[in-house]
Amino acid sequence: MASDGINKVAVVGATSWGTTLAVLMARKGLEVVLLARTEQEAADLAAKHENERRLPGIKLPSDLRVTEDKQALSAVGLIVMAVPSQTMRENVQNIKGALSPAALILSVAKGVEVETGKRMTEVLAEELPDIAPGNIGALSGPNLSQEVVAGLPAASVLAASDLASAELMRDAVQTGTFRVYSQTDVIGVELGGALKNVIALGAGMADGLGLGTNAKAAFVTRGLMEMTRLGTALGAQAVTFFGLTGLGDVMATCFSSLSRNRFVGQELAKGRPLEEVLKSMNQVAEGVPTTAAVHKLARRLDVEMPIAEQAYRILFEGLNPRQAAIELMQREPKYEVVGFDALRDA
């Protein structure tokens, strides 16, 4: 780690969020390279100075370098992994030979690997044994890329087990309009960003069914409790879920028309098949595979997650969203737990 900060950054993945972060850091004067999937994708982005598919109308800074050559990663201090969670392992396997052991690695993906139930920093640590665990971090928060890249005020949280590394990465990605906090609860920060996508699917279904504001507010609140229960069972701090990565991200993703996961839920409630909805999108809805991963984790850890369970049944077992809502309303009455000490029974 360099004490004078990070000047060279690589962003792996020309996703909407990856492109946004690359643009932000290039605008503030860092030397940034954006690693595209193919030579053709890199050539198109470089020629048009725009990611027409993912961020139409946003011009890429002239000094933002775009390439498909993974050797461009060898001399940078920070690698930002901005690829979908289900392809994170494949992507890091492809580039790891080019990485310096001294590099800081930052995951900005919001998902859980379905096959293993692992968080993205766990996947990165497995695939990059030469990188110190404390140099692997995660960024999460209420960050809709279209608003962030447009310069609208936003905030996020960056966690690494080594606080000094977290602060170095924080300083690299933070700008005058994108405020980033640092902390060390990596588990909570990652799970907050991943689990809220499952809740966002249900929030979109509530909108699609026309259930009203009261129902949606109750749903989102109870969803946050489920997120916290599973998170603490996996070792996270409960309070993290009431910060930017939990409550903040839940609010943005469940209520914004820009939310991909909310859109998927809304369309499902209108009767469209899941496969049709996903094919109509040019970006990944992380909540769909994450729901499958959460279903496995909840059963393995014996954590009660009725909302996530219904989401799983809707997505993968054909349950009608309206019937799912009825069943949730007919559950046995319970005491509402306010404190953190009895979340597993809430």
DOBABA-92721 format. One record per residue (C-alpha): z, y, x; residue number from 1. Coordinates in pm, 1 decimal, padded with zeros to 6 digits. Example, Ala and Ser with C-alpha at 12.3 -4.5 7.8 and 13.67 -1.06 7.14 Angstrom:
REM DOBABA-92721
+----------+----------+----------+-----+
:        z :        y :        x : pos :
+----------+----------+----------+-----+
:  00780.0 : -00450.0 :  01230.0 :   1 :
:  00714.0 : -00106.0 :  01367.0 :   2 :
+----------+----------+----------+-----+
REM end
This chain:
REM DOBABA-92721
+----------+----------+----------+-----+
:        z :        y :        x : pos :
+----------+----------+----------+-----+
:  00000.0 :  00000.0 :  00000.0 :   1 :
: -00087.9 :  00345.0 :  00126.4 :   2 :
:  00184.8 :  00602.5 :  00089.8 :   3 :
: -00063.3 :  00884.2 :  00041.8 :   4 :
: -00210.3 :  00738.9 : -00276.4 :   5 :
: -00529.6 :  00564.2 : -00381.3 :   6 :
: -00865.0 :  00731.3 : -00320.0 :   7 :
: -01109.3 :  00443.7 : -00370.7 :   8 :
: -01116.4 :  00246.5 : -00695.4 :   9 :
: -01337.3 : -00027.2 : -00840.6 :  10 :
: -01358.7 : -00104.7 : -01210.9 :  11 :
: -01477.4 : -00456.9 : -01290.7 :  12 :
: -01650.2 : -00462.6 : -01629.0 :  13 :
: -01873.1 : -00205.0 : -01797.6 :  14 :
: -01683.3 : -00248.3 : -02125.0 :  15 :
: -01599.4 :  00058.4 : -02333.1 :  16 :
: -01249.6 :  00077.4 : -02180.7 :  17 :
: -01369.5 : -00005.9 : -01830.9 :  18 :
: -01637.7 :  00260.3 : -01846.9 :  19 :
: -01386.6 :  00509.3 : -01987.6 :  20 :
: -01140.3 :  00454.1 : -01703.9 :  21 :
: -01417.6 :  00472.7 : -01444.6 :  22 :
: -01533.4 :  00803.2 : -01592.3 :  23 :
: -01180.2 :  00946.4 : -01602.1 :  24 :
: -01107.5 :  00861.5 : -01240.3 :  25 :
: -01447.1 :  00982.2 : -01119.0 :  26 :
: -01399.7 :  01311.1 : -01303.4 :  27 :
: -01072.2 :  01370.5 : -01119.2 :  28 :
: -01238.7 :  01323.2 : -00783.0 :  29 :
: -01164.1 :  00964.0 : -00686.9 :  30 :
: -01436.9 :  00753.0 : -00527.6 :  31 :
: -01515.0 :  00504.8 : -00805.2 :  32 :
: -01749.5 :  00209.0 : -00827.6 :  33 :
: -01821.6 :  00037.2 : -01160.5 :  34 :
: -01910.2 : -00330.8 : -01124.5 :  35 :
: -02162.5 : -00442.5 : -01386.8 :  36 :
: -02235.6 : -00803.0 : -01482.6 :  37 :
: -02598.3 : -00814.1 : -01372.1 :  38 :
: -02845.1 : -00624.3 : -01158.4 :  39 :
: -03031.3 : -00520.9 : -01475.5 :  40 :
: -02717.1 : -00383.8 : -01642.1 :  41 :
: -02629.2 : -00187.8 : -01328.8 :  42 :
: -02982.1 : -00047.8 : -01304.2 :  43 :
: -02982.8 :  00059.6 : -01670.3 :  44 :
: -02646.0 :  00235.1 : -01642.4 :  45 :
: -02745.7 :  00408.4 : -01319.8 :  46 :
: -03083.9 :  00520.0 : -01451.3 :  47 :
: -02961.2 :  00648.9 : -01787.5 :  48 :
: -02624.8 :  00783.7 : -01663.3 :  49 :
: -02484.6 :  00650.9 : -01989.9 :  50 :
: -02342.2 :  00332.6 : -02134.8 :  51 :
: -02556.4 :  00346.7 : -02448.4 :  52 :
: -02425.0 :  00021.9 : -02590.5 :  53 :
: -02052.4 :  00085.8 : -02552.6 :  54 :
: -02004.7 :  00463.1 : -02516.8 :  55 :
: -02315.2 :  00633.8 : -02653.8 :  56 :
: -02336.3 :  01006.1 : -02587.6 :  57 :
: -02097.3 :  01004.2 : -02289.8 :  58 :
: -02266.8 :  01094.4 : -01961.9 :  59 :
: -02150.0 :  00913.9 : -01651.1 :  60 :
: -02048.2 :  01141.9 : -01363.0 :  61 :
: -02323.1 :  01172.0 : -01103.0 :  62 :
: -02092.4 :  01045.5 : -00829.0 :  63 :
: -01985.1 :  00733.4 : -01021.2 :  64 :
: -02150.6 :  00445.0 : -00840.2 :  65 :
: -02271.0 :  00151.3 : -01051.6 :  66 :
: -02356.4 : -00182.7 : -00891.4 :  67 :
: -02354.4 : -00557.2 : -00949.0 :  68 :
: -02272.3 : -00627.9 : -00582.4 :  69 :
: -01917.6 : -00763.1 : -00561.4 :  70 :
: -01902.1 : -00673.9 : -00192.2 :  71 :
: -01848.0 : -00316.6 : -00309.1 :  72 :
: -01492.3 : -00424.9 : -00393.9 :  73 :
: -01393.6 : -00501.9 : -00036.3 :  74 :
: -01295.6 : -00152.8 :  00075.1 :  75 :
: -01111.7 : -00016.7 : -00229.0 :  76 :
: -00739.5 :  00022.1 : -00282.1 :  77 :
: -00730.0 : -00049.8 : -00654.8 :  78 :
: -00926.2 : -00304.2 : -00857.3 :  79 :
: -00920.3 : -00243.6 : -01234.0 :  80 :
: -01001.7 : -00559.4 : -01429.7 :  81 :
: -01160.6 : -00441.4 : -01754.5 :  82 :
: -01314.1 : -00762.6 : -01884.9 :  83 :
: -01229.7 : -00956.6 : -02204.9 :  84 :
: -00919.3 : -01170.9 : -02176.0 :  85 :
: -01100.4 : -01499.7 : -02238.7 :  86 :
: -01335.0 : -01436.8 : -01944.0 :  87 :
: -01074.1 : -01286.7 : -01709.0 :  88 :
: -01028.4 : -01608.8 : -01510.9 :  89 :
: -01403.2 : -01662.1 : -01467.9 :  90 :
: -01454.7 : -01302.2 : -01359.5 :  91 :
: -01176.9 : -01301.2 : -01102.7 :  92 :
: -01298.6 : -01632.8 : -00960.9 :  93 :
: -01636.6 : -01468.9 : -00911.2 :  94 :
: -01505.6 : -01168.5 : -00717.5 :  95 :
: -01193.4 : -01289.2 : -00537.9 :  96 :
: -01372.8 : -01365.8 : -00213.1 :  97 :
: -01454.8 : -00996.8 : -00176.9 :  98 :
: -01103.5 : -00860.4 : -00233.7 :  99 :
: -00867.5 : -00732.0 :  00033.0 : 100 :
: -00520.4 : -00895.6 :  00027.6 : 101 :
: -00377.1 : -00542.3 :  00038.3 : 102 :
: -00551.0 : -00431.9 : -00282.5 : 103 :
: -00364.4 : -00342.1 : -00598.9 : 104 :
: -00493.4 : -00526.2 : -00907.3 : 105 :
: -00465.9 : -00374.3 : -01255.3 : 106 :
: -00542.8 : -00561.9 : -01576.9 : 107 :
: -00639.8 : -00348.3 : -01874.9 : 108 :
: -00735.6 : -00641.7 : -02100.5 : 109 :
: -00529.1 : -00688.9 : -02417.2 : 110 :
: -00523.1 : -01058.0 : -02487.2 : 111 :
: -00371.2 : -01397.1 : -02408.7 : 112 :
: -00569.1 : -01687.6 : -02264.1 : 113 :
: -00612.1 : -01937.0 : -02548.7 : 114 :
: -00622.8 : -02254.7 : -02342.8 : 115 :
: -00309.4 : -02183.5 : -02137.8 : 116 :
: -00117.0 : -01919.2 : -02335.1 : 117 :
: -00096.0 : -01713.5 : -02016.9 : 118 :
: -00093.0 : -01337.4 : -01990.3 : 119 :
: -00363.3 : -01168.6 : -01782.4 : 120 :
: -00134.6 : -01088.6 : -01487.6 : 121 :
: -00037.6 : -01455.6 : -01480.7 : 122 :
: -00404.8 : -01552.3 : -01468.2 : 123 :
: -00464.2 : -01301.0 : -01189.3 : 124 :
: -00163.6 : -01422.9 : -00991.5 : 125 :
: -00284.6 : -01783.2 : -01018.1 : 126 :
: -00635.0 : -01697.7 : -00904.0 : 127 :
: -00532.2 : -01447.6 : -00634.6 : 128 :
: -00251.5 : -01616.6 : -00438.3 : 129 :
: -00306.9 : -01384.2 : -00139.9 : 130 :
: -00218.7 : -01076.9 : -00348.9 : 131 :
:  00153.1 : -00998.3 : -00362.2 : 132 :
:  00277.5 : -01052.9 : -00721.7 : 133 :
:  00427.1 : -00703.4 : -00727.7 : 134 :
:  00082.4 : -00557.1 : -00661.8 : 135 :
: -00057.3 : -00693.6 : -00988.8 : 136 :
: -00003.8 : -00468.9 : -01290.6 : 137 :
: -00099.4 : -00412.2 : -01651.1 : 138 :
: -00196.4 : -00099.0 : -01844.2 : 139 :
: -00147.3 : -00078.2 : -02220.9 : 140 :
: -00098.1 :  00177.3 : -02495.0 : 141 :
: -00256.9 :  00352.1 : -02794.6 : 142 :
: -00583.5 :  00411.5 : -02614.0 : 143 :
: -00898.0 :  00423.4 : -02827.2 : 144 :
: -01166.6 :  00462.8 : -02564.5 : 145 :
: -01387.2 :  00701.3 : -02763.7 : 146 :
: -01102.8 :  00950.9 : -02792.8 : 147 :
: -00980.2 :  00911.6 : -02434.6 : 148 :
: -01322.5 :  00960.6 : -02274.8 : 149 :
: -01381.1 :  01264.6 : -02496.5 : 150 :
: -01078.8 :  01427.6 : -02336.2 : 151 :
: -00845.1 :  01409.4 : -02634.9 : 152 :
: -00477.2 :  01379.7 : -02536.2 : 153 :
: -00350.5 :  01022.0 : -02498.1 : 154 :
: -00070.9 :  00832.4 : -02327.5 : 155 :
: -00025.7 :  00483.3 : -02189.9 : 156 :
:  00218.3 :  00273.4 : -01987.5 : 157 :
:  00155.9 :  00087.4 : -01663.2 : 158 :
:  00384.1 : -00194.1 : -01549.8 : 159 :
:  00420.6 : -00390.9 : -01229.7 : 160 :
:  00721.1 : -00581.7 : -01099.2 : 161 :
:  00711.1 : -00358.2 : -00790.8 : 162 :
:  00778.7 : -00008.4 : -00922.7 : 163 :
:  00623.3 :  00158.4 : -00617.0 : 164 :
:  00298.0 : -00027.2 : -00684.2 : 165 :
:  00316.2 :  00067.7 : -01052.1 : 166 :
:  00354.6 :  00432.7 : -00957.8 : 167 :
:  00058.9 :  00420.2 : -00717.3 : 168 :
: -00163.0 :  00271.2 : -00987.8 : 169 :
: -00026.9 :  00514.7 : -01243.8 : 170 :
: -00116.5 :  00811.5 : -01026.2 : 171 :
: -00470.7 :  00679.0 : -00980.7 : 172 :
: -00549.7 :  00645.7 : -01351.5 : 173 :
: -00354.5 :  00944.1 : -01485.1 : 174 :
: -00541.2 :  01267.2 : -01562.3 : 175 :
: -00464.2 :  01598.0 : -01728.7 : 176 :
: -00540.8 :  01450.7 : -02071.2 : 177 :
: -00440.9 :  01088.0 : -02009.7 : 178 :
: -00065.8 :  01068.9 : -01942.4 : 179 :
:  00059.0 :  00741.0 : -01795.5 : 180 :
:  00419.6 :  00622.7 : -01774.7 : 181 :
:  00539.6 :  00350.4 : -01536.4 : 182 :
:  00788.4 :  00066.5 : -01572.9 : 183 :
:  00857.3 : -00290.8 : -01460.4 : 184 :
:  00856.7 : -00497.5 : -01783.4 : 185 :
:  00514.8 : -00651.9 : -01722.6 : 186 :
:  00567.7 : -00921.6 : -01985.1 : 187 :
:  00652.1 : -00671.7 : -02258.3 : 188 :
:  00372.0 : -00429.9 : -02171.4 : 189 :
:  00110.2 : -00704.4 : -02170.2 : 190 :
:  00230.7 : -00876.2 : -02485.2 : 191 :
:  00262.2 : -00548.3 : -02672.5 : 192 :
: -00104.3 : -00474.2 : -02614.5 : 193 :
: -00214.7 : -00828.9 : -02696.2 : 194 :
:  00000.3 : -00907.4 : -02999.4 : 195 :
: -00069.4 : -00582.8 : -03183.0 : 196 :
: -00432.4 : -00696.2 : -03217.6 : 197 :
: -00314.6 : -00982.0 : -03438.4 : 198 :
: -00124.6 : -00734.7 : -03656.6 : 199 :
: -00427.5 : -00504.5 : -03664.6 : 200 :
: -00636.7 : -00783.6 : -03815.3 : 201 :
: -00387.6 : -00808.7 : -04100.1 : 202 :
: -00368.5 : -00432.0 : -04141.1 : 203 :
: -00744.7 : -00425.4 : -04180.4 : 204 :
: -00718.9 : -00698.1 : -04444.1 : 205 :
: -00465.5 : -00487.0 : -04632.8 : 206 :
: -00716.1 : -00201.4 : -04629.9 : 207 :
: -01001.2 : -00427.9 : -04736.3 : 208 :
: -00794.8 : -00562.6 : -05025.2 : 209 :
: -00689.9 : -00213.1 : -05132.2 : 210 :
: -00319.3 : -00298.6 : -05120.0 : 211 :
: -00209.5 :  00059.7 : -05063.0 : 212 :
: -00006.1 :  00256.4 : -04812.1 : 213 :
:  00332.5 :  00108.3 : -04901.4 : 214 :
:  00211.6 : -00246.2 : -04841.5 : 215 :
:  00041.1 : -00156.0 : -04515.8 : 216 :
:  00346.2 :  00028.0 : -04382.1 : 217 :
:  00569.5 : -00268.3 : -04465.8 : 218 :
:  00321.9 : -00511.3 : -04313.9 : 219 :
:  00292.9 : -00319.0 : -03988.2 : 220 :
:  00670.3 : -00280.4 : -03958.8 : 221 :
:  00733.3 : -00651.1 : -04010.1 : 222 :
:  00447.5 : -00726.2 : -03772.6 : 223 :
:  00620.5 : -00524.5 : -03503.5 : 224 :
:  00931.2 : -00738.8 : -03553.9 : 225 :
:  00723.5 : -01053.3 : -03504.9 : 226 :
:  00574.6 : -00914.1 : -03186.4 : 227 :
:  00922.3 : -00839.8 : -03055.2 : 228 :
:  01054.4 : -01186.2 : -03143.8 : 229 :
:  00779.7 : -01365.2 : -02956.5 : 230 :
:  00793.7 : -01119.2 : -02668.5 : 231 :
:  01165.5 : -01160.3 : -02610.2 : 232 :
:  01130.9 : -01538.8 : -02635.5 : 233 :
:  00882.8 : -01512.0 : -02347.7 : 234 :
:  01113.5 : -01294.4 : -02138.2 : 235 :
:  01017.2 : -00939.5 : -02236.9 : 236 :
:  01262.1 : -00659.5 : -02307.5 : 237 :
:  01286.0 : -00585.3 : -02680.5 : 238 :
:  01290.5 : -00209.4 : -02628.9 : 239 :
:  00943.4 : -00220.0 : -02468.4 : 240 :
:  00791.2 : -00304.8 : -02807.2 : 241 :
:  00918.8 :  00021.6 : -02949.3 : 242 :
:  00733.9 :  00222.4 : -02685.7 : 243 :
:  00369.5 :  00301.1 : -02621.6 : 244 :
:  00252.1 : -00057.4 : -02571.1 : 245 :
:  00414.1 : -00179.6 : -02893.8 : 246 :
:  00480.6 :  00075.9 : -03164.9 : 247 :
:  00234.0 :  00327.1 : -03023.9 : 248 :
: -00052.6 :  00081.8 : -02996.2 : 249 :
:  00027.3 : -00070.8 : -03335.1 : 250 :
: -00001.5 :  00270.4 : -03499.4 : 251 :
: -00334.0 :  00352.9 : -03335.9 : 252 :
: -00494.2 :  00012.8 : -03385.1 : 253 :
: -00374.6 : -00050.8 : -03738.3 : 254 :
: -00465.1 :  00289.6 : -03879.7 : 255 :
: -00773.3 :  00412.1 : -03690.3 : 256 :
: -01127.4 :  00362.9 : -03815.8 : 257 :
: -01224.2 :  00317.8 : -03447.9 : 258 :
: -01020.5 : -00004.0 : -03419.4 : 259 :
: -01233.4 : -00315.7 : -03373.6 : 260 :
: -00962.3 : -00556.9 : -03485.4 : 261 :
: -00880.1 : -00354.8 : -03794.8 : 262 :
: -01253.6 : -00356.1 : -03878.4 : 263 :
: -01271.3 : -00734.7 : -03849.9 : 264 :
: -00976.2 : -00776.8 : -04085.8 : 265 :
: -01119.0 : -00530.5 : -04334.2 : 266 :
: -01455.1 : -00706.7 : -04344.3 : 267 :
: -01293.9 : -01048.2 : -04384.3 : 268 :
: -01099.8 : -00918.2 : -04683.9 : 269 :
: -01428.1 : -00802.2 : -04834.5 : 270 :
: -01555.7 : -01159.0 : -04820.0 : 271 :
: -01773.7 : -01156.4 : -04508.8 : 272 :
: -01758.9 : -01473.0 : -04293.1 : 273 :
: -01585.8 : -01432.0 : -03957.1 : 274 :
: -01889.2 : -01542.6 : -03756.3 : 275 :
: -02107.7 : -01286.4 : -03933.5 : 276 :
: -01859.7 : -01005.2 : -03869.6 : 277 :
: -01826.3 : -01086.4 : -03500.4 : 278 :
: -02202.8 : -01111.6 : -03453.2 : 279 :
: -02246.5 : -00766.7 : -03606.9 : 280 :
: -02029.5 : -00609.8 : -03334.8 : 281 :
: -02136.3 : -00516.5 : -02983.0 : 282 :
: -01781.5 : -00539.3 : -02850.0 : 283 :
: -01507.6 : -00803.8 : -02840.4 : 284 :
: -01232.4 : -00817.0 : -03102.4 : 285 :
: -00949.2 : -00953.4 : -02885.6 : 286 :
: -00729.9 : -01024.8 : -03188.0 : 287 :
: -00932.2 : -01329.2 : -03293.0 : 288 :
: -00876.8 : -01550.3 : -02985.3 : 289 :
: -00531.2 : -01399.4 : -02934.9 : 290 :
: -00432.4 : -01520.2 : -03282.6 : 291 :
: -00513.5 : -01875.1 : -03173.2 : 292 :
: -00310.7 : -01831.4 : -02854.7 : 293 :
: -00015.4 : -01680.4 : -03043.3 : 294 :
: -00021.2 : -01965.8 : -03293.7 : 295 :
:  00022.0 : -02214.3 : -03008.3 : 296 :
:  00293.6 : -02010.5 : -02838.2 : 297 :
:  00496.0 : -01955.9 : -03155.4 : 298 :
:  00496.6 : -02326.7 : -03234.8 : 299 :
:  00580.5 : -02424.5 : -02879.5 : 300 :
:  00873.0 : -02180.7 : -02864.3 : 301 :
:  00979.6 : -02230.6 : -03227.4 : 302 :
:  00949.1 : -01859.2 : -03305.8 : 303 :
:  00901.5 : -01767.9 : -03672.1 : 304 :
:  00587.0 : -01553.4 : -03713.5 : 305 :
:  00475.1 : -01566.6 : -04078.2 : 306 :
:  00220.8 : -01285.1 : -04042.5 : 307 :
:  00057.8 : -01440.5 : -03736.8 : 308 :
:  00063.1 : -01778.8 : -03911.3 : 309 :
: -00124.2 : -01639.4 : -04210.9 : 310 :
: -00372.7 : -01464.8 : -03982.2 : 311 :
: -00440.2 : -01796.2 : -03810.6 : 312 :
: -00494.2 : -01974.4 : -04141.4 : 313 :
: -00736.2 : -01703.9 : -04257.6 : 314 :
: -00937.1 : -01704.4 : -03934.0 : 315 :
: -00946.8 : -02076.5 : -03862.5 : 316 :
: -00854.6 : -02265.2 : -04180.6 : 317 :
: -01034.9 : -02068.9 : -04451.5 : 318 :
: -00732.0 : -01924.4 : -04632.7 : 319 :
: -00826.1 : -01642.2 : -04868.5 : 320 :
: -00674.7 : -01309.8 : -04748.7 : 321 :
: -00549.7 : -01220.9 : -05096.6 : 322 :
: -00372.5 : -01555.5 : -05126.7 : 323 :
: -00220.5 : -01499.1 : -04783.8 : 324 :
: -00076.8 : -01166.5 : -04901.7 : 325 :
:  00070.7 : -01331.3 : -05211.7 : 326 :
:  00236.3 : -01599.9 : -05002.6 : 327 :
:  00389.5 : -01343.4 : -04767.9 : 328 :
:  00536.1 : -01153.0 : -05063.6 : 329 :
:  00684.2 : -01472.9 : -05206.2 : 330 :
:  00873.9 : -01573.7 : -04892.8 : 331 :
:  01248.3 : -01624.1 : -04922.3 : 332 :
:  01438.6 : -01291.4 : -04915.1 : 333 :
:  01608.7 : -01214.5 : -04585.7 : 334 :
:  01846.9 : -00965.5 : -04430.5 : 335 :
:  01662.4 : -00689.8 : -04244.9 : 336 :
:  01780.0 : -00693.8 : -03884.7 : 337 :
:  01794.1 : -00347.6 : -03727.7 : 338 :
:  01940.8 : -00432.9 : -03386.5 : 339 :
:  01776.8 : -00630.1 : -03108.4 : 340 :
:  02040.8 : -00902.5 : -03086.5 : 341 :
:  01924.9 : -01115.6 : -03378.8 : 342 :
:  01547.3 : -01071.1 : -03375.2 : 343 :
:  01475.2 : -01443.1 : -03379.2 : 344 :
:  01630.1 : -01468.7 : -03725.6 : 345 :
:  01465.3 : -01156.8 : -03873.5 : 346 :
+----------+----------+----------+-----+
REM end
